[in-house]
Amino acid sequence: MNNNQLKPLSEEEEQLAAGYVLGDLTDAEVTRLEQLLVDNPALQQEIQAVQTSLDLLSQALPTVPAP
């Protein structure tokens, strides 16, 4: 694998990325994510992609008044 190719993420890494963006990680999971981020540009990109998707979703949904 050359430097331009990113290794595929594990299921754990995908779940940690989503949980991080949603603010749903335990302290231990945040620590694990921080360890994984040190040498994993694919995980960094996944976090950015999930955050972008979440931002776009919130913009696409109509505002509905509370009942």
HELIX and SHEET records of a PDB file:
HELIX    1   1 GLU A   11  LEU A   22  1                                  12    
HELIX    2   2 ASP A   27  LEU A   37  1                                  11    
HELIX    3   3 PRO A   41  ALA A   60  1                                  20    
END                                                                             
